[in-house]
Amino acid sequence: MIVTLTLNPSVDRTVEVETLARGEVMRALSVRVDPGGKGINVSLALANHDLPTRAVVTLGGAEGEHLVALLRDTGIEIVPVRIRGSIRSNITVVEPDGTTTKINEPGADLHPDELAAIFMAIRNGVQSADWLVASGSLPPGAPAGTYADLVHQLAGSGTRVAVDTSGAALKAVVSACPSLIKPNRDELAEVTGLRMATIADVVDAAARLRDLGVGTVLASLGADGAVLVDDDGAIHGRTPTVSTVSSVGAGDAMLAGFLAGGGSGAGALVEALAWGAAAVLQPGSRMPAPDDIDRSAVRLERQRTSRREGVAMPP
C-alpha cells in the first residue's frame, strides 16, 4: 500500500489553444477538467495500474466537492480532511507544440487545528503502508517544516517517506532524513547551491544530500531523463525524445513508477522513466495506464559517484 498526502489539492482545468496570445480573445480547441495535486496524481497513476493506494486530501468549499466527484470510481481510497477554506482551482493552457502555461491559485490557509487533524489522519492512514508520499507545495498557513515534522513523526513506524517539494519545504525536509526525495534540476540546484551543468553535477549534488542523511535521491531532468543515487551508486537513465502533449504531472508519474517498481535500484528507475515518458503523451494531467508504458525504450548508464568531468546537458 502506498499512501499519498496532498495538502494543496486542486481542480485543474486544461485548455488547449492554437496560440497563446496575451491580451487577445482566443477560442479553445478543447477543455478538460481533472483532479489536481501532486499526491493525487501519484495515487491516480498507481490506481491506473491496479495498485492499492490511499490518498489523504484536504477538502473545502465547492471545489472540494467537485474534486470528490472527480475522484469517484478512480480506485483510490480517499481519506478526506475537511478544512474551512476552499481548495484551489488551477488553469493550464497548452499549445499544439506542448508549450504549457500554468496559473495556480495559492490555496486555502491551513489553521493549526486543521494541520493537527491532517497529521492524525496520516498516522491512522499509514498503518501497514510501505510508503507515504508527501508531495506538492505547502498551502498558506503550513510551516516550512511541515514535511520534516511528518518524517520525524513516522520514524520507526516501518513506513518510508518520499518527499517531492521545493523551496523552503525541501530545504527543511533534507535535515529530517527522508527515505527518498525527488527534486527536479532547479530544485536540486537550489537546495545544494550547486550549478547543474552536467550529469556529473547532478550526481555530485545528489550524493551531497545523501551525506546529509537523505536515503535515496531521484532527480528528474526533463528531456535529459533522471539520475538515481542510492546505496548501490548512481545511474543516469533516459528515454528517446518525444513530442510532448502535456508535461503536467510527468514528475508525479515518474515517482509513482519508481515506487511501483520497488522504490530502489535500476529496475525501479526503468519503471520511473517509462511511466514519466508515457505521462507526457497524455492530455492535461491524465496519468498513464499499463498499455501506455514502453520499458524497452529506457536506457541506463552507471555513473561515478565522486566528482568527475561530465557530459554537458543540452541547454
C-alpha positions as CSV (number, residue, x, y, z in Angstrom):
1,M,0.0,0.0,0.0
2,I,1.2,3.5,-0.9
3,V,-0.4,6.4,0.9
4,T,-0.2,9.9,-0.6
5,L,-0.7,13.3,1.1
6,T,-1.9,16.3,-0.8
7,L,-2.1,19.4,1.4
8,N,-2.9,21.7,-1.5
9,P,-5.1,19.9,-3.9
10,S,-7.0,21.5,-6.8
11,V,-9.5,21.1,-9.6
12,D,-7.4,21.5,-12.8
13,R,-8.9,22.9,-15.9
14,T,-6.8,22.4,-19.0
15,V,-7.5,24.5,-22.1
16,E,-5.9,23.8,-25.5
17,V,-5.4,26.8,-27.8
18,E,-3.9,27.2,-31.2
19,T,-1.6,30.0,-29.9
20,L,-1.5,31.8,-26.6
21,A,-1.7,35.5,-27.3
22,R,-1.5,37.8,-24.4
23,G,-4.3,40.4,-24.3
24,E,-6.3,38.7,-27.1
25,V,-9.6,36.9,-27.1
26,M,-8.9,33.2,-28.0
27,R,-11.2,30.3,-28.7
28,A,-10.4,27.0,-27.0
29,L,-9.7,23.9,-29.1
30,S,-10.6,21.6,-26.2
31,V,-11.2,21.7,-22.5
32,R,-10.8,19.1,-19.8
33,V,-11.2,19.1,-16.1
34,D,-9.1,16.8,-13.9
35,P,-8.4,16.3,-10.2
36,G,-5.2,18.0,-9.3
37,G,-2.4,18.0,-6.8
38,K,0.9,16.1,-6.9
39,G,0.0,13.5,-4.3
40,I,-3.4,12.9,-6.1
41,N,-1.5,12.4,-9.4
42,V,0.7,9.8,-7.8
43,S,-2.3,7.9,-6.5
44,L,-4.1,8.2,-9.9
45,A,-1.1,6.7,-11.6
46,L,-0.9,3.8,-9.2
47,A,-4.7,3.2,-9.4
48,N,-4.5,3.1,-13.2
49,H,-2.1,0.1,-12.7
50,D,-4.5,-1.5,-10.2
51,L,-2.0,-0.9,-7.3
52,P,-3.6,-0.2,-3.9
53,T,-3.3,3.4,-2.9
54,R,-4.8,5.7,-0.2
55,A,-4.9,9.5,-0.6
56,V,-5.1,11.8,2.4
57,V,-6.6,15.0,0.9
58,T,-7.7,18.3,2.3
59,L,-11.2,19.3,1.1
60,G,-13.1,22.5,1.4
61,G,-15.6,24.7,-0.5
62,A,-17.5,24.0,-3.7
63,E,-14.2,23.0,-5.5
64,G,-13.7,20.4,-2.7
65,E,-17.0,18.8,-3.6
66,H,-16.1,18.9,-7.3
67,L,-12.8,17.2,-6.5
68,V,-14.6,14.4,-4.6
69,A,-16.8,13.9,-7.7
70,L,-13.8,13.7,-10.0
71,L,-12.1,11.1,-7.8
72,R,-15.1,8.9,-7.6
73,D,-14.7,5.5,-9.3
74,T,-10.9,6.0,-9.7
75,G,-10.0,3.1,-7.4
76,I,-8.3,5.4,-4.9
77,E,-9.3,5.1,-1.2
78,I,-9.9,8.7,-0.2
79,V,-9.2,9.9,3.3
80,P,-10.8,13.4,3.4
81,V,-9.7,16.1,5.9
82,R,-12.2,18.9,6.0
83,I,-10.9,22.5,6.1
84,R,-12.6,25.9,6.5
85,G,-11.3,27.4,3.2
86,S,-11.9,26.3,-0.4
87,I,-9.3,24.3,-2.2
88,R,-7.7,25.7,-5.4
89,S,-9.0,25.9,-9.0
90,N,-6.0,26.0,-11.4
91,I,-5.8,26.7,-15.1
92,T,-3.4,25.2,-17.6
93,V,-3.1,26.5,-21.1
94,V,-1.5,24.1,-23.6
95,E,-0.4,25.0,-27.2
96,P,0.0,22.4,-30.0
97,D,3.8,22.2,-29.6
98,G,3.4,21.2,-26.0
99,T,4.2,24.6,-24.5
100,T,2.4,24.7,-21.2
101,T,1.4,27.8,-19.2
102,K,0.0,27.2,-15.7
103,I,-1.9,29.6,-13.4
104,N,-2.0,28.2,-9.9
105,E,-4.0,29.6,-7.1
106,P,-2.2,29.8,-3.7
107,G,-4.7,27.5,-1.9
108,A,-6.6,27.9,1.4
109,D,-5.0,28.9,4.7
110,L,-4.4,25.9,7.0
111,H,-5.1,26.6,10.6
112,P,-3.2,24.8,13.4
113,D,-6.2,22.6,14.3
114,E,-6.5,21.6,10.7
115,L,-2.9,20.6,10.5
116,A,-3.3,18.5,13.6
117,A,-6.2,16.7,12.0
118,I,-4.2,16.1,8.9
119,F,-1.3,14.6,11.0
120,M,-3.8,12.3,12.8
121,A,-5.3,11.2,9.5
122,I,-1.8,10.3,8.3
123,R,-0.9,8.4,11.4
124,N,-4.1,6.4,11.1
125,G,-3.8,6.0,7.3
126,V,-0.2,4.7,7.1
127,Q,-0.8,1.6,9.2
128,S,0.7,-1.3,7.2
129,A,1.7,1.1,4.4
130,D,5.0,0.7,2.7
131,W,5.4,4.4,1.7
132,L,3.9,7.7,2.4
133,V,4.3,10.2,-0.5
134,A,4.3,13.8,0.7
135,S,4.3,16.0,-2.3
136,G,3.4,19.3,-3.7
137,S,3.6,22.9,-2.5
138,L,2.6,23.8,1.1
139,P,-0.6,26.0,1.3
140,P,-0.6,29.3,3.2
141,G,-0.5,28.7,6.9
142,A,1.5,25.5,6.7
143,P,5.0,25.9,8.2
144,A,8.0,25.2,6.0
145,G,8.9,22.3,8.3
146,T,5.6,20.5,7.9
147,Y,7.0,17.7,5.8
148,A,10.1,17.4,8.0
149,D,7.7,17.0,11.0
150,L,5.9,14.2,9.2
151,V,9.2,12.4,8.6
152,H,10.1,12.7,12.3
153,Q,6.7,11.5,13.4
154,L,6.8,8.4,11.2
155,A,10.4,7.5,12.1
156,G,10.4,3.9,13.4
157,S,6.9,3.2,12.1
158,G,8.0,1.0,9.2
159,T,6.6,3.4,6.7
160,R,9.1,5.0,4.5
161,V,8.6,8.7,3.5
162,A,9.1,10.0,0.0
163,V,9.0,13.8,-0.5
164,D,8.6,15.8,-3.7
165,T,8.5,19.5,-2.9
166,S,10.5,22.7,-3.4
167,G,11.8,25.9,-1.8
168,A,11.9,26.2,2.0
169,A,9.9,23.0,2.5
170,L,12.6,21.0,0.6
171,K,15.4,22.6,2.5
172,A,13.7,21.8,5.8
173,V,13.0,18.2,5.0
174,V,16.6,17.3,4.0
175,S,17.7,17.5,7.6
176,A,14.9,15.2,8.7
177,C,16.5,12.4,6.6
178,P,13.5,11.1,4.5
179,S,13.9,7.8,2.7
180,L,13.5,9.4,-0.7
181,I,13.4,12.9,-2.3
182,K,12.5,13.7,-5.9
183,P,13.8,17.1,-6.9
184,N,14.0,18.4,-10.4
185,R,17.1,20.0,-11.8
186,D,16.3,23.6,-10.5
187,E,15.2,22.3,-7.1
188,L,18.4,20.3,-6.7
189,A,20.5,23.4,-7.6
190,E,18.5,25.5,-5.1
191,V,18.8,23.1,-2.2
192,T,22.5,22.4,-2.7
193,G,23.7,25.8,-4.1
194,L,25.5,23.9,-6.9
195,R,25.4,24.5,-10.6
196,M,23.7,21.7,-12.6
197,A,25.6,21.9,-15.9
198,T,26.4,18.2,-16.4
199,I,25.1,14.8,-15.3
200,A,28.2,14.6,-13.0
201,D,27.0,17.8,-11.3
202,V,23.6,16.2,-10.7
203,V,25.3,13.1,-9.3
204,D,27.5,15.1,-7.0
205,A,24.6,17.2,-5.7
206,A,22.5,14.1,-5.0
207,A,25.5,12.5,-3.2
208,R,25.8,15.6,-1.0
209,L,22.2,15.3,0.0
210,R,22.8,11.6,0.9
211,D,25.7,12.7,3.0
212,L,23.2,14.8,4.9
213,G,21.1,11.8,5.7
214,V,18.7,11.5,2.7
215,G,18.3,7.8,1.8
216,T,17.7,8.0,-2.0
217,V,17.7,10.9,-4.4
218,L,15.7,10.5,-7.7
219,A,16.5,13.7,-9.7
220,S,14.1,14.3,-12.6
221,L,15.8,16.2,-15.5
222,G,13.0,16.6,-18.1
223,A,14.2,15.6,-21.6
224,D,17.6,14.6,-20.0
225,G,15.9,11.7,-18.1
226,A,16.7,11.1,-14.5
227,V,19.5,10.4,-12.1
228,L,19.2,7.9,-9.3
229,V,21.7,7.9,-6.4
230,D,21.2,5.4,-3.6
231,D,23.1,2.8,-1.7
232,D,24.0,1.0,-4.9
233,G,25.6,4.0,-6.5
234,A,24.5,6.3,-9.3
235,I,22.6,5.7,-12.5
236,H,21.6,8.0,-15.3
237,G,18.6,6.9,-17.4
238,R,16.7,8.4,-20.3
239,T,14.2,7.7,-23.0
240,P,14.1,8.9,-26.6
241,T,12.7,12.4,-27.1
242,V,9.0,12.5,-27.9
243,S,6.6,15.2,-29.0
244,T,5.1,16.3,-25.7
245,V,1.3,16.6,-25.4
246,S,1.4,17.9,-21.8
247,S,4.2,17.9,-19.2
248,V,1.7,18.4,-16.3
249,G,2.1,15.5,-13.9
250,A,5.0,13.8,-15.6
251,G,7.2,14.0,-12.5
252,D,4.4,12.6,-10.4
253,A,4.0,9.6,-12.8
254,M,7.8,9.2,-12.6
255,L,7.6,9.0,-8.8
256,A,4.7,6.6,-8.9
257,G,6.5,4.3,-11.3
258,F,9.6,4.3,-9.2
259,L,7.7,3.3,-6.1
260,A,5.7,0.7,-8.1
261,G,9.0,-0.7,-9.2
262,G,10.1,-1.3,-5.6
263,G,11.5,2.1,-4.7
264,S,15.2,1.3,-5.2
265,G,17.7,0.1,-7.8
266,A,17.9,0.0,-11.6
267,G,14.5,-1.8,-12.1
268,A,12.7,1.0,-10.2
269,L,14.4,3.6,-12.4
270,V,13.3,1.9,-15.5
271,E,9.7,2.0,-14.3
272,A,10.1,5.6,-13.3
273,L,11.4,6.7,-16.7
274,A,8.8,4.6,-18.6
275,W,5.9,6.0,-16.6
276,G,7.2,9.5,-16.9
277,A,7.7,9.3,-20.7
278,A,4.2,7.9,-21.1
279,A,2.8,10.7,-19.0
280,V,3.9,13.5,-21.4
281,L,1.9,11.8,-24.2
282,Q,-1.4,12.2,-22.2
283,P,-3.7,15.1,-22.4
284,G,-4.0,17.5,-19.4
285,S,-2.8,15.9,-16.2
286,R,-4.1,12.4,-17.1
287,M,-1.9,9.6,-15.7
288,P,-0.7,6.7,-18.0
289,A,-2.2,3.3,-17.9
290,P,-0.4,-0.1,-18.4
291,D,-0.9,0.0,-22.2
292,D,0.9,3.3,-22.4
293,I,4.1,2.1,-20.9
294,D,7.1,1.2,-23.0
295,R,10.0,0.0,-20.9
296,S,12.0,-1.2,-23.9
297,A,12.9,2.5,-24.8
298,V,14.7,3.1,-21.4
299,R,18.5,3.3,-21.5
300,L,20.6,3.3,-18.3
301,E,24.2,4.1,-17.7
302,R,26.2,3.8,-14.4
303,Q,27.8,7.0,-13.2
304,R,30.8,7.7,-10.9
305,T,29.6,8.9,-7.5
306,S,32.7,11.1,-7.0
307,R,33.2,14.4,-8.7
308,R,34.3,14.0,-12.3
309,E,34.1,15.8,-15.6
310,G,30.7,15.1,-17.1
311,V,28.8,15.3,-20.3
312,A,27.2,18.7,-20.6
313,M,23.4,18.7,-20.6
314,P,21.7,20.3,-23.6
315,P,20.6,23.9,-22.8
